[in-house]
């Protein structure tokens, strides 16, 4: 097989580039196809394909565009250590191709020399503006791709007026430069991060703002066609397994495909699951990076609340929309959300105990697990986990039986104990109850309610306990809060009351107060 994914992580060239048709149309309409052009911001997660998109649509065809009197180039903002170096690079990159084709006018040369010798900070960019005015007057359109625009937070920190200069370059007809800004964060957030209020500079207001998310159905089909051309047999099972592991995240898909082709050269029967297990550290590292990016943008708590519940104050419409735009979550049947992939959700479950996504609920659930462990220890002794596994075998006919939850928890716990660095957990403190879901936890507690003396802890009959914990489980599921305000106030109030009631009883049993 031909391992066409050996260049994963780099800008993808045409031979295996997946055309992002809808986004390409938007960029062309804004920058290229019309005499009245503007600028556009494309936002998306790290390694979602923004740079490859810009290269294949614009930068890689710079020679062709130059023939149409369009000067196309790319700069990466992280490479610059000063505002001056960034803006003078725009001048250099514009001037160089004009020199190559002997298209430099007298006015242009004079303006170029002036722009290179005058400080942007001292002049407010006037010399810079004059240069691009001369270029425009000569009949040339400048299109600049600004990659890694997130670095503007550092670069413009000491000179927020840089946004004013960018605005003047992109806005004024006489000198207009067409910009394509590529960033992870929203451009408004970037502007505000340097202390430049949006209402003052109006920079973000002149941009068309778009999000580049995960592969669409059509794009996914094109990616699979490249994989088949490389010699891989792609059937329905293969697709399901791949999307369970990495979803439709382009970079993650490329990594998995690369390792699969490598392994398949010596083992034609290998599965994607086996490849994942062999390289789990690579993929969990990617999951962790995504966690960090979402946390930086105050979106991690929202992700947890949307996917695992309960819906809390962090699950605002704006933040939910941001996660949808990024492709991190998607709505199913307009009732609940699922995450990028099955395996990423599993990672979320196992990292959950270290994420304070909803303080009251978080503490309540942790204490439920602690109460269960203490009560089972009193009833069955130190080997209570083994005894519960024997007492409640899996039931293939009813997935909601305690035995099924215990078996799933056992698998998770074993995984957590081999990868403690990934999940940031103490292996000595992991037990079966740490590895089960909320619904599974309550199912196990209910099954052992009277046997293990939980009726004495919670001071209510089993039926009442089941009713109240079922309500808590429901409150944890986003679809119960799907309305115009996202959170039903009466449900939220009742959930808080139940959590408070249970906390008082559990803290007394655990002697925390």
Legacy VTK file of the C-alpha trace (Angstrom):
# vtk DataFile Version 3.0
C-alpha trace
ASCII
DATASET POLYDATA
POINTS 513 float
0.000 0.000 0.000
1.033 3.554 -0.714
1.166 5.474 2.560
-0.049 8.831 1.313
-0.447 10.007 4.909
3.265 10.069 5.686
3.094 13.870 5.582
0.341 14.180 8.187
0.599 17.382 10.194
1.923 19.375 7.237
0.028 21.489 4.750
-1.755 19.043 2.466
-1.113 19.485 -1.217
-3.481 18.826 -4.077
-2.770 15.097 -4.482
-4.781 14.246 -1.350
-6.355 17.539 -0.456
-10.012 17.215 0.471
-11.806 20.136 -1.112
-13.824 22.140 1.438
-16.262 23.178 -1.273
-18.663 25.355 0.741
-15.898 27.294 2.486
-13.952 27.724 -0.728
-17.029 29.287 -2.350
-17.382 31.755 0.508
-13.728 32.766 0.362
-13.760 33.151 -3.420
-16.911 35.248 -3.274
-15.363 37.521 -0.660
-11.801 37.839 -1.984
-11.533 36.846 -5.642
-14.611 36.631 -7.831
-15.935 40.158 -7.502
-14.420 43.581 -8.264
-15.745 44.804 -4.924
-13.871 42.591 -2.515
-13.486 42.483 1.254
-11.792 40.450 3.981
-12.786 37.276 5.766
-11.977 35.491 9.009
-12.039 31.677 9.059
-11.997 30.147 12.523
-11.593 26.517 13.483
-9.878 24.089 15.808
-6.167 23.412 15.570
-5.244 21.279 12.545
-8.756 21.286 11.194
-7.405 22.129 7.737
-7.412 25.945 7.629
-3.843 26.289 6.326
-4.302 23.532 3.737
-7.492 25.203 2.567
-5.744 28.550 2.118
-2.775 26.960 0.360
-4.795 25.002 -2.181
-7.219 27.816 -2.863
-4.835 30.780 -2.846
-1.142 30.550 -1.982
-0.417 27.468 -4.112
-1.821 29.285 -7.155
-0.016 32.585 -6.580
1.594 32.566 -10.056
-1.779 32.114 -11.733
-3.309 34.904 -9.703
-0.422 37.221 -10.518
-1.304 36.881 -14.197
-4.720 38.256 -13.232
-3.032 41.165 -11.413
-3.670 39.658 -7.984
-0.744 39.418 -5.573
-1.322 36.469 -3.232
0.919 35.530 -0.297
0.803 34.081 3.203
2.379 35.172 6.490
2.325 33.349 9.817
1.821 35.816 12.621
3.623 33.737 15.245
6.911 34.325 13.361
7.017 38.038 14.153
8.462 39.594 17.286
7.233 43.141 16.718
4.379 45.066 15.150
6.835 46.732 12.787
8.240 43.450 11.464
4.734 42.160 10.739
3.603 45.182 8.752
6.872 45.615 6.854
6.638 41.958 5.844
3.285 42.730 4.219
5.043 45.426 2.213
7.958 43.140 1.260
5.715 40.271 0.195
3.677 42.624 -1.981
6.658 44.405 -3.542
8.773 41.334 -4.406
6.503 39.795 -7.102
6.014 43.223 -8.673
9.787 43.513 -8.976
9.947 40.049 -10.532
7.615 41.065 -13.358
9.000 44.605 -13.749
5.698 46.161 -12.716
7.082 48.609 -10.161
6.072 52.206 -10.872
7.996 55.287 -9.764
5.277 56.130 -7.283
5.285 52.581 -5.961
9.086 52.529 -5.479
9.069 55.795 -3.593
6.189 54.663 -1.385
7.948 51.337 -0.739
11.166 53.017 0.451
9.164 55.356 2.658
7.146 52.510 4.197
10.290 50.515 4.957
11.901 53.452 6.757
8.954 54.805 8.724
7.753 53.295 11.983
4.162 52.102 11.950
3.768 52.977 15.614
5.083 56.525 15.134
3.095 57.302 11.991
-0.040 55.262 12.680
0.649 53.334 9.488
0.378 56.314 7.115
3.462 55.341 5.092
2.160 51.799 4.918
-1.192 53.013 3.633
0.504 55.139 0.980
2.386 52.122 -0.366
-0.732 49.998 -0.767
-2.503 52.977 -2.296
0.210 53.087 -4.970
-0.142 49.340 -5.601
-3.904 49.642 -5.942
-3.515 52.638 -8.264
-1.329 50.487 -10.536
-4.261 48.084 -10.936
-3.164 45.296 -8.556
-5.215 43.566 -5.927
-3.381 42.332 -2.812
-4.653 39.203 -1.057
-2.874 38.312 2.159
-3.429 35.115 4.143
-2.611 35.729 7.814
-2.128 32.319 9.384
-1.970 31.728 13.160
-3.785 34.993 13.740
-4.209 33.982 17.398
-0.665 35.305 17.942
-2.060 38.818 17.569
-2.870 38.582 21.293
0.836 38.808 22.016
2.003 40.850 19.048
-0.516 43.671 19.457
-0.524 43.664 23.255
1.759 46.695 23.478
0.257 48.351 20.406
-3.513 47.639 20.214
-3.723 50.340 17.557
-2.399 47.673 15.208
-6.051 46.702 14.760
-6.763 50.232 13.524
-3.996 49.869 10.942
-5.335 46.503 9.812
-8.805 47.997 9.575
-7.567 50.872 7.415
-5.750 48.454 5.119
-8.814 46.241 4.707
-11.492 48.934 4.661
-10.449 51.949 2.612
-11.201 51.522 -1.152
-8.102 53.437 -2.316
-5.663 51.065 -0.599
-7.787 47.989 0.116
-5.993 44.745 0.931
-8.053 41.564 0.952
-7.225 39.556 4.071
-7.941 35.956 4.950
-7.399 35.628 8.698
-6.999 32.068 10.022
-7.389 31.495 13.750
-8.650 29.132 16.420
-10.325 31.852 18.462
-13.086 34.169 17.407
-11.695 37.358 15.905
-13.767 39.493 18.279
-12.207 37.685 21.227
-8.740 38.346 19.796
-9.469 42.023 19.403
-10.773 42.326 22.939
-7.814 40.370 24.348
-5.427 43.262 23.698
-7.734 45.793 25.277
-9.146 47.059 22.004
-12.897 47.329 22.374
-14.816 46.178 19.316
-16.994 49.241 19.420
-13.924 51.463 19.159
-11.830 49.871 16.427
-14.664 48.199 14.490
-12.080 45.809 13.054
-14.121 42.656 13.454
-17.194 44.396 12.029
-15.643 44.718 8.579
-14.923 40.995 8.301
-17.018 38.159 7.034
-16.755 35.543 9.788
-16.909 31.810 9.066
-16.167 28.578 10.907
-14.391 25.561 9.434
-15.579 22.423 11.177
-15.237 18.681 10.746
-15.614 16.963 7.393
-19.075 16.974 5.873
-20.552 13.826 4.310
-19.251 14.826 0.882
-15.791 15.695 2.189
-15.661 12.473 4.161
-16.481 10.546 0.982
-13.597 12.212 -0.830
-11.213 11.349 2.030
-12.270 7.702 1.899
-11.765 7.656 -1.867
-8.131 8.717 -1.379
-7.732 5.981 1.224
-9.055 3.385 -1.217
-6.676 4.639 -3.895
-3.872 3.981 -1.408
-4.908 0.321 -1.338
-7.104 0.171 1.767
-10.392 -1.699 1.621
-13.058 0.612 2.993
-16.373 -0.988 3.954
-19.189 0.013 6.312
-17.515 -1.620 9.318
-14.221 0.144 8.599
-15.997 3.496 8.395
-17.874 2.939 11.631
-14.747 1.878 13.482
-12.760 4.853 12.217
-15.441 7.393 13.069
-15.942 5.834 16.517
-12.256 6.417 17.229
-11.480 9.791 15.668
-14.796 11.068 14.342
-14.491 13.374 11.361
-11.523 15.360 12.653
-9.209 15.635 9.582
-5.904 15.546 11.439
-6.898 12.684 13.701
-8.129 10.738 10.689
-4.806 11.223 8.914
-2.854 9.999 11.962
-4.973 6.875 12.276
-4.764 6.157 8.537
-0.974 6.547 8.578
-0.494 4.071 11.421
-3.038 1.675 9.952
-1.219 1.494 6.603
2.123 1.017 8.394
0.741 -1.852 10.496
-1.170 -3.408 7.595
2.052 -3.853 5.626
3.033 -6.676 8.008
-0.407 -7.720 9.264
-3.192 -7.658 6.674
-5.781 -8.672 9.334
-5.118 -5.784 11.679
-8.083 -3.664 12.733
-8.372 0.036 13.447
-9.174 -0.830 17.047
-5.854 -2.660 17.355
-4.015 0.260 15.764
-5.650 2.623 18.243
-4.638 0.447 21.187
-1.073 0.266 19.912
-0.867 4.050 19.629
-3.279 5.145 22.351
-0.745 7.600 23.785
-0.691 9.513 20.478
-4.462 9.836 20.314
-4.927 10.638 23.991
-2.313 13.336 23.582
-4.500 14.823 20.846
-7.584 14.543 23.054
-5.687 16.338 25.815
-4.638 19.143 23.434
-8.253 19.659 22.447
-9.197 19.789 26.124
-6.607 22.527 26.682
-7.813 24.598 23.741
-11.414 24.368 24.901
-10.433 25.239 28.452
-8.553 28.328 27.210
-11.752 29.475 25.545
-13.954 28.656 28.548
-15.746 25.980 26.558
-14.694 22.811 28.373
-17.354 23.025 31.065
-19.957 23.696 28.402
-18.820 20.613 26.503
-19.243 18.442 29.582
-22.656 19.837 30.328
-23.866 19.325 26.756
-22.526 15.799 26.302
-22.744 14.336 29.809
-24.959 16.794 31.626
-26.358 18.253 33.748
-26.924 21.504 31.938
-25.577 24.337 34.077
-24.847 28.021 33.851
-21.933 27.445 31.470
-24.237 25.998 28.804
-25.238 29.328 27.291
-26.598 29.595 23.774
-23.475 31.407 22.627
-21.077 28.779 23.952
-23.167 25.881 22.655
-23.266 27.543 19.238
-19.477 27.972 19.348
-18.977 24.249 20.027
-21.349 23.399 17.180
-19.512 25.762 14.833
-16.214 24.106 15.705
-17.752 20.691 15.110
-16.967 19.568 18.658
-20.600 18.673 19.313
-23.565 18.025 17.093
-27.239 17.834 17.841
-29.165 14.625 17.274
-32.913 14.835 16.797
-32.727 18.335 18.304
-32.796 16.721 21.738
-29.292 15.921 22.815
-25.684 16.352 21.835
-22.957 13.939 20.990
-19.242 14.668 20.893
-16.693 14.250 18.104
-16.378 10.514 18.528
-17.313 7.604 20.751
-13.734 7.271 21.995
-13.437 10.969 22.741
-16.631 10.738 24.806
-15.133 7.781 26.649
-12.066 9.895 27.344
-14.343 12.627 28.694
-16.035 10.163 31.060
-12.708 9.024 32.465
-11.381 12.571 32.817
-14.643 13.779 34.296
-13.719 13.374 37.923
-10.948 15.944 37.509
-13.209 18.484 35.774
-15.200 20.791 38.011
-17.803 21.531 35.366
-20.747 22.086 37.681
-19.544 22.447 41.295
-22.696 21.395 43.184
-23.396 18.426 40.975
-19.737 17.486 40.783
-19.429 17.242 44.555
-22.744 15.377 44.876
-21.761 12.717 42.348
-18.309 12.262 43.877
-19.837 11.675 47.293
-22.326 9.149 45.893
-19.337 7.150 44.651
-17.530 7.530 47.993
-20.633 6.454 49.954
-21.076 3.398 47.756
-17.436 2.352 48.176
-17.605 2.729 51.980
-20.909 0.874 52.311
-19.837 -1.989 50.026
-16.556 -2.255 51.922
-18.466 -2.664 55.199
-20.759 -5.297 53.668
-18.358 -7.363 51.556
-14.910 -6.451 52.832
-11.802 -5.348 50.934
-12.669 -7.440 47.862
-16.118 -5.881 47.426
-15.465 -5.152 43.771
-14.848 -8.797 42.916
-17.867 -9.870 44.957
-20.171 -7.425 43.192
-18.898 -8.588 39.797
-19.733 -12.174 40.772
-23.086 -11.251 42.286
-24.218 -9.239 39.247
-23.090 -10.890 35.998
-23.751 -9.081 32.695
-27.250 -9.498 31.272
-27.265 -9.416 27.438
-31.043 -9.009 27.411
-31.166 -5.828 29.462
-28.349 -3.307 29.143
-29.591 -1.350 32.176
-28.932 -4.168 34.635
-26.259 -3.534 37.323
-24.060 -6.320 35.947
-23.665 -4.566 32.615
-22.687 -1.303 34.272
-20.199 -3.123 36.491
-18.622 -4.912 33.510
-18.264 -1.629 31.595
-16.803 0.015 34.694
-14.283 -2.809 35.105
-13.056 -2.231 31.547
-12.767 1.524 32.114
-10.975 1.117 35.414
-8.428 -1.255 33.898
-7.804 1.299 31.162
-7.506 4.129 33.678
-4.998 2.208 35.785
-2.716 1.629 32.780
-2.968 5.249 31.663
-3.030 7.219 34.895
-0.848 9.984 33.466
-3.389 10.579 30.744
-6.383 10.712 33.036
-4.515 12.438 35.859
-5.797 10.030 38.489
-4.270 8.248 41.452
-4.369 4.482 40.664
-4.744 3.636 44.349
-7.994 5.600 44.518
-9.680 4.080 41.459
-12.469 1.576 41.976
-15.436 0.235 40.030
-17.668 3.117 41.054
-15.171 5.606 39.609
-15.481 3.901 36.250
-19.252 3.783 35.898
-21.618 6.356 34.439
-24.118 8.310 36.506
-27.003 6.050 35.525
-24.884 2.982 36.174
-23.849 4.273 39.593
-27.447 4.778 40.692
-28.450 1.374 39.303
-25.760 -0.325 41.424
-26.636 1.677 44.529
-30.323 0.819 44.107
-29.570 -2.895 43.692
-27.585 -2.869 46.949
-29.789 -0.360 48.709
-30.980 -2.486 51.596
-28.300 -5.191 51.531
-25.485 -2.704 52.048
-27.352 -0.475 54.479
-27.809 2.472 52.133
-31.361 2.850 53.424
-29.807 3.868 56.755
-27.565 6.405 55.007
-30.234 8.108 52.922
-33.080 7.687 55.434
-35.733 7.001 52.794
-37.371 4.001 51.240
-35.830 2.421 48.176
-38.684 3.602 45.946
-38.152 7.213 46.972
-34.388 6.879 46.504
-34.890 5.480 42.983
-37.374 8.234 42.130
-35.046 11.010 43.280
-31.902 9.569 41.687
-33.795 8.988 38.441
-34.664 12.671 38.499
-31.001 13.531 39.008
-30.032 11.251 36.127
-32.576 12.966 33.912
-31.283 16.364 34.965
-27.903 15.238 33.771
-29.165 14.701 30.242
-29.228 17.787 28.022
-32.403 16.870 26.141
-34.473 17.510 29.242
-33.367 21.141 29.055
-33.938 21.730 25.361
-35.948 24.948 25.235
-35.535 28.563 24.297
-33.544 29.338 27.451
-31.703 25.978 27.439
-32.291 25.468 31.150
-35.701 24.927 32.711
-35.692 26.913 35.916
-37.974 24.543 37.833
-35.843 21.527 36.839
-32.692 23.378 37.836
-34.209 24.406 41.177
-35.404 20.875 41.960
-32.005 19.449 41.014
-30.239 21.857 43.355
-32.640 20.934 46.170
-32.107 17.201 45.682
-28.328 17.611 45.513
-28.362 19.635 48.721
-30.543 17.032 50.454
-28.279 14.149 49.427
-25.111 16.091 50.263
-26.252 16.662 53.854
-26.906 12.947 54.376
-23.723 11.778 52.652
-21.448 14.251 54.428
-22.816 12.994 57.743
-22.183 9.349 56.773
-18.673 10.082 55.529
-18.046 12.240 58.611
-17.036 15.208 56.478
-18.757 17.633 58.828
LINES 1 514
513 0 1 2 3 4 5 6 7 8 9 10 11 12 13 14 15 16 17 18 19 20 21 22 23 24 25 26 27 28 29 30 31 32 33 34 35 36 37 38 39 40 41 42 43 44 45 46 47 48 49 50 51 52 53 54 55 56 57 58 59 60 61 62 63 64 65 66 67 68 69 70 71 72 73 74 75 76 77 78 79 80 81 82 83 84 85 86 87 88 89 90 91 92 93 94 95 96 97 98 99 100 101 102 103 104 105 106 107 108 109 110 111 112 113 114 115 116 117 118 119 120 121 122 123 124 125 126 127 128 129 130 131 132 133 134 135 136 137 138 139 140 141 142 143 144 145 146 147 148 149 150 151 152 153 154 155 156 157 158 159 160 161 162 163 164 165 166 167 168 169 170 171 172 173 174 175 176 177 178 179 180 181 182 183 184 185 186 187 188 189 190 191 192 193 194 195 196 197 198 199 200 201 202 203 204 205 206 207 208 209 210 211 212 213 214 215 216 217 218 219 220 221 222 223 224 225 226 227 228 229 230 231 232 233 234 235 236 237 238 239 240 241 242 243 244 245 246 247 248 249 250 251 252 253 254 255 256 257 258 259 260 261 262 263 264 265 266 267 268 269 270 271 272 273 274 275 276 277 278 279 280 281 282 283 284 285 286 287 288 289 290 291 292 293 294 295 296 297 298 299 300 301 302 303 304 305 306 307 308 309 310 311 312 313 314 315 316 317 318 319 320 321 322 323 324 325 326 327 328 329 330 331 332 333 334 335 336 337 338 339 340 341 342 343 344 345 346 347 348 349 350 351 352 353 354 355 356 357 358 359 360 361 362 363 364 365 366 367 368 369 370 371 372 373 374 375 376 377 378 379 380 381 382 383 384 385 386 387 388 389 390 391 392 393 394 395 396 397 398 399 400 401 402 403 404 405 406 407 408 409 410 411 412 413 414 415 416 417 418 419 420 421 422 423 424 425 426 427 428 429 430 431 432 433 434 435 436 437 438 439 440 441 442 443 444 445 446 447 448 449 450 451 452 453 454 455 456 457 458 459 460 461 462 463 464 465 466 467 468 469 470 471 472 473 474 475 476 477 478 479 480 481 482 483 484 485 486 487 488 489 490 491 492 493 494 495 496 497 498 499 500 501 502 503 504 505 506 507 508 509 510 511 512
